[in-house]
Amino acid sequence: MRDSLQKERFGRKGAASPEKAGGALLVHAAPRSKSKAWLGLIPFFVFIFAFMIIPAGSLLIGAFQRNDGHFSLVNFSKLFRPNIISSYVVTIRLSFTTALGGGLLGFFIAYGICLGGLPKGTRSFMSTFSGVASNFAGVPLAFAFISTLGRMGLVTVFLRTVLGIDLYASGFNLYSFWGLALTYIYFQIPLMVLIIQPALDNMKKEWREASENLGASPLQYWLHIGIPVLLPSLLASFILLFGNAFGAYATAFSLTGGLINIVPILIGAQIRGDVLHDPNLGYALALGMVFIMTLAILAYSWLQKIASRWMK
């Protein structure tokens, strides 16, 4: 009688079914429908479609159109103008310089945090600060540097009045290429600290102990073990920093007002400008940036794949 009631209870559609194993009654729940789990991803796909697929599609189509709407390759022929080629060269140079400078400084800071024997609280503080500083860009960052190192900035006035050092008379100019590079390095350093820490954490102590037991000096350890192991991660981090600076617009425009000929500012002038208004040329310029960034992302993914074997 009891078994018949249990069979009637658990034999219904969608209910759990009992099994006996060693005298114990086991209940298996019916599997849930996986189709409902996809409902939670609908907002994500809507967001991707609205803010990535549609803009990218309009950018691609607009790059192959003239202002009258007819399809043509004239926009890509304009990319070989001297001023446009110069803007790409300046942008690549700026990105390379800030990625190299910020990457080196960020690496040494991360090394001091992870392997330098600093107090434990230092790492949590620096990680929190790096997370905030790496996203502090645009108009607030430009205003901060103008207030600090501008012609009437706090540090500039202090050095001139107290120490007798005139930065601008010595050749420094915040609104020049190197002034903009210094501003970019501010958010490049903390980003490097964040992305290189996992690679430094995976440097095994046994490697150094083994090299010391075999009579290797610290310099030999880094030349033959440390740097070869970290090289893919360092190159991948450099590429990520390069891409981070390559697409920056608000900081450069707010600081220099368009005086420096970089591609993001030139795109803004083509799309929103009154004199240089040529949106389709701006789309072609943006497509050129997308091509360069795609190469950078592919290289970053390849180097990360190489570096992942040391993180297992």
N, C-alpha and C positions, 0 to 999 in steps of 0.2 A: 504493500500500500504506500509506504513511504517513498520507495523508488519510483512508483508511478506518478506520485505528486511532483517529485523532483523533475522527472522527465517532462511532465506537462508544464512545469514552471520555466524550465530552461530550454524547452524545445520551441519556444515562440520565435518568430522572425526578428532578427536584429538583437536578440537577447544573448546573454552569455550561455555557454554550454558546459556542463559538468563532465569531468572525467575522474576516474578513480585510479590512484597510484599508491600502492602500498597501504590500502585501507583508508587513505585520506581523500577527501573530495576536492578536486581542483576545478576552479572556475576560470574559463578563458573569456575575456571580454571580446565582443565583436569589433573588428577593425573599423576605425572611423573613416568617413569619406574624405579623401584627400582633395576633392574638388573645392571644398569650402576653405581649405587653407590658402588657396590662391586669391581669395577675396581680399585678404589683407595686403596683397601686393598691387592691387588695382590703383590706389593713389600714387604709388611709386612709378608705375608705368605711365600713368597720366602725366605726372610731373616730367618724366624723361621725354615723353612725346612732345609736350607743350614747350619745354624750355631747352631741349637739345635737338630732337629730330627735326622739328619745324624750322628753328633758326638755322641749323646746319644745312637743311635743304634749300632754304631761301638764299643762303650765302652761296651755295654751290651754283644754283641757277642764275643768281644775279651776277656772278663773276663772268658768266658766258653771255651776258646780254649787254647791249648798248643802251644808252639813255632813252632811245625810242622804243625799246622792248624787243628789237630783233636780236637774234643770236649771232655772236661774232667772237673772234679771238683777239679783238683789238685791245681789250683791257690787259691781256697778258703781254702784248707787244709793248704796252706802256710801262711795264715793270722794268724794262731795260733802259729807261731814262736815267741819266746820270744822278739826278737828285734822289730817285727812288732806290737805285743801287747803293748810293751813299747812305740812305736811311737804314737799309738792311745791314750794311757794314758797321755803322755806328751802334745799332741795336745789338748785333752779335758781339761786338767788342765790349760794350757795356755789360752784357750778360756774362761773357767769359771772364771779365775782370772781377766783377762782384762775386761770381761763383767761386773763382780761385781764392780771392782774398777772404771772403766769408767762410769758405770751406776749410781753409788752413786754420784760421783763428777758432772756428767752431770745433775743429778736430782736437786742437790742443786743450780747449776748455773741457770737452767731453772726456779726453784722456785723463785730465786732472780729477774729474768727478768719478770716473769708473775705476781707474787704475792708479791714481795718484795718492791714495790713502787719505783723502779728505774726510772730515766728519760726516756721519750718515745724514744729518740734517741738511748738509750742503746740497746733496743730490736732489732731495725733494724740493728744496727752494729753487734751485736752478732749473729743474724740470718744469715747475709751475711758471717761473718767469719766462722760460723759453717758449712755452705754449702760448703765453700772452703776447710776448714781444714779436714772435714770428707772424702774428696776425695784425700787428699794429702798423698799418701802412695807409697809403692814400693821403687825403687832406690832413688828418690829424698828425701824421708823421712829418709831412712837409711843414706844417705850422710849427711843430716842435723844433725842427732844425732851424727854421728861420728865426725863431725866438732865442735859439741858443747860439748859432754860428752865423746868423745874418749880419749885415753891416752894423746894425744896432743891437745885436744879440747879446745875451748875458755874458757868455764866455768871451766874445769879441771885445766888448767894452771893458771887461775885467782885465784881460791881457793888455789892452792898450793903455788903460789908466793906471794900473797897479804895477805891471811888469814892464811896461814900455814896449810891448810887442804888438805891432800892427799887422794883423793877418792879411788884410787886403792889400796893404802896401808891399807885402812880401810876395805877392802873387797868388794867394789863395782866393778863390771865388766860389761861394756855395752854389751859384747859379750856373756853373760851368759843368763840363763832363765829369771832372773829378769830384766836384761837389755833389753831383747826382749819384756818382758811384759810392761815395761815402754814405749817403743816405740809404742807398740800397743795401749796403753791407750791414746796416743796423738790423734789418729783418732777415738777412741771409745767415748771420752767425747763429742765432737761436734755432733756426730751422735745421742747420747742420748739426747742432747739439742733439736735437731730438731724433734725427734719423740715423746718426752714427752710433748712438748709445747701444742699441741691440747688438751691433757687430762687435763692439768692444767688450760687452758683457759675455760674449761667446768665445772670447780668447781664453783658452783653457790654461790654468796654472801649471798643469803637468808639462806643457810644451816648454815653458820657461825653466822649470825645474830640471827637465831633461837636458836642455841646452847648457845650463849651468853645470850640471854634473859631468857633462862631456867637455867642459873647459871653455865654453863660448862666452865671450864678453857681451854686455848689453847691446852694443852696437852690432855685433855679429848676429845676435838673436833677432833684432829688428830687420836687418838687411836680408837674412835668409829665411826667417819664419814669419815675423810679425807683419811686415809690409806685404809680402806675397799673399798672405792670408787675407789681409784687409784691403788689398788693391781693388778687387771687384766691387766691394762695398763703397770704397772711396770714389771710384769712378762713377758708380751709380748715383751716389749722393751729389757729385759734381754736376751730373746731367740734370738731376732734379732741381738743383739750385739754378742752373742755367735756364731751365724752362720757367722757373718762378720769376726770374728777372726779365725774361724775354717778353712775357705777356703783361708786365706791369704798365699801367697807364696813368692812374689817378695821381700817384706820387710824383711822377715826372712832370705831368701837366700842371699840378698845383705848385710845384717848386720852381719850374723854369718858365711856365707860361707858354710853352711851345717853342722856346728858343733853341732847344736841342732837337735835331732832326732824327727822331727815332720812329720806327714804323707805327706803333700804337697811336702816337700823336698825329702822324700823317694820315692814318685811317680816320681819326676823329675829324680832321680838317676836311677830308673828302666827303664825309657823310653829313656833318653838321655845319660846315663852313659856308660862307656867302660867296667868297671869291673862288675858292678851289672846290666848289660843289660838284662832285662826280661820284655818286654813291656806288656805281658799278665798279669803278676803279678801286674804291675802298674795299669792296667785296673781294676783288682779285688780290689786293694786298693782304687781306685777312686770310685768304686761301693759301697764299704763300707762307704765312706764319703757321697755319695749320699743318702744312707739309713739313716744315722744319721741326715743329713740335712732335709730329708723328714719328719722325726719325729719332728724335730724342727719347720718346717713350719706348720705342722698340729697342733702342740701345740700353735703356734703363732696365727693361724687363729681362733682356738677355743677361746683363751683368748681375741682376738680382738672382737669376736662376743659377749662375755660377757660384755666387756667394752663399746660396742657401745650403750647399753641401757642407760648409764649415759650421753651420748653425744647428746641425742635427745632434 
